[in-house]
Amino acid sequence: MTAPALTAIGIDFGGTSVKFAIVRGPAIVDRGTSLETQGFASSDAILEAMAQEIARLRERHPEVAAIGVGLPGMVDAEGGIVHELSNVPGWCDVALRSVLAAKTGLPVAIENDAKAMTYAEWRFGAAQDYPNVICVTLGTGVGGGLILGGRLYRGSANGAGEIGQTSIDHRGVPAVYGNLGAVEKYVGNREIAELARQRYREAGVEPDAQACTPKALSQAADGGDPVAAALWTEVGTLLGAALTNVVWLLNPDCIVLGGGVAKAGERLFKPIRDTIAARTMESYHQRLAIVPAALGSDAGVIGAAALGAEAAEASLQESKNR
Amino acid sequence: MTAPALTAIGIDFGGTSVKFAIVRGPAIVDRGTSLETQGFASSDAILEAMAQEIARLRERHPEVAAIGVGLPGMVDAEGGIVHELSNVPGWCDVALRSVLAAKTGLPVAIENDAKAMTYAEWRFGAAQDYPNVICVTLGTGVGGGLILGGRLYRGSANGAGEIGQTSIDHRGVPAVYGNLGAVEKYVGNREIAELARQRYREAGVEPDAQACTPKALSQAADGGDPVAAALWTEVGTLLGAALTNVVWLLNPDCIVLGGGVAKAGERLFKPIRDTIAARTMESYHQRLAIVPAALGSDAGVIGAAALGAEAAEASLQESKNR
């Protein structure tokens, strides 16, 4: 698969900010000015501000030929509709693709943000050339995306890849969408902090609030803190249990872990690998790559831009063939 | 997708018997004489007996143009190799496809038996026209297969679809291949019997051995036995927990349940549906079909024959295009 030849604007629409980049293949050529997501009264208002930023970027980069947008929520990529956004009110069945195409005159692709990141890591990042990939983003929530048979797999209602909502304990605590024992309720940022507080207290230490962020816990483990080191083994084992289920079900050749928690590095990756190795047959794990994401916080704009550029190229090709 | 035009011999190679059928599309035209799997000293010996039965069938049906074989174990469908068989000793890296092709002069396809059954249910049975399907076989073990994006999905080492080995409790009891809390250890035939004995005793009843088979437990529930009725709800809820994880991960549009345990019918299907509905978002379950397998014990030979016929047709087409 060759990289798209077209230059596209990649937009990473997050709960906090909307980021813009001019992207060619895997390369960020330029960046736009971010918008504050919560600073707008309606989806119409933020869409108008996005169109203005796009217009400014195109003055600097007239070669821009497509737009791709990744958004956190239920996105119908094929239909071009945003059904709803997590943590952003006022988005209900917005025809984002056609609205943005009408405002800009450019072809537009839209996608769920975790799927856009997965796509970027597969096309240009840590999972290149693997046909079957699960990409997991670890943060406040746990999201994910799937590449299966060399294609982005969306599922029947664009909902595939939600590993954070899969359960590791059928009698566990309820998660936000109703599942019991969803792994997100064990390894989300808040849950890791809560577990750390508990483990420090069990060790007779009263931790301050700053000591229990993923970053501080990584630094503490680096500095030889045995509670923090044991905590990462515990978190990795829990995450490994959830990934073991994915491995039995999908027999992938690559698992990519991204997001803030993944920065804990080998102290998180080792118990994940050990858990999967202990709980699956050899043919499932012997050639399984378990790797950190390579594109960092740019994966969102790179993946969105690639999807935009590829959709534009496919539609050009189609009109040529007619 | 049209049904294959070629007539093929479908072979369902089980741990107990090897069954033969002459198959055209979804129709069983004739049946061969079964072999006893354990009655042969080596894989060579049973392969020779299979070739003889194939020759006999071809005398009656000279139109046979392909062979398909489904087997219980690690089958490399693309490479034509059987890596190992569950419950059948002496099968280690057998080049079944080329051996059988040399013995018969016919094109041969081989496949894992659960995947062959899945393929049959998708092409001709309960999951027709659904692009994303999980098919689960409930028996002593719990197996499965996946159709994703309108194709049989095998995974990177032909291991995909093993829902029986996925866990519903990360601290649960160990299963045969190392996972803890694998759902097979809760809803396999033996485990259902054990759970039934336990529930009867809790109710102050000492059950006889015959009372705890899936069939007897279904009849007891039909007859108004409250212990048996509650047991099916419990089993369905456990199976529903495992399927909920599949739904979050793959967002399928159809789940097919086959095998002996699935004959418990609505008393098993209702708690499965209720569990998935309670533990997923509406968009994941509102259009999700959860249905019994339609082809029964013929799914194996029908699926194997279809895979054989289609492989033969594809290779005919390829040589025409050259």
Interface residues (C-beta under 8 A of the other chain):
Chain A: M74 H83 P131 N132 L146 L148 G149 R151 Y153 R154 G155 S156 A157 N158 G159 A160 G161 E162 I163 Q165 T166 S167 I168 D169 H170 R171 Y177 G178 N179 L180 L238 A241 T244 N245 V246 W248 L249 L250 N251 P252 D253 A278 R279 T280 M281 S283 Y284 R287 L288
Chain B: M74 H83 P131 N132 L146 L148 G149 R151 Y153 R154 G155 S156 A157 N158 G159 A160 G161 E162 I163 Q165 T166 S167 I168 D169 H170 R171 Y177 G178 N179 L180 L238 A241 T244 N245 V246 W248 L249 L250 N251 P252 D253 A278 R279 T280 M281 S283 Y284 R287 L288
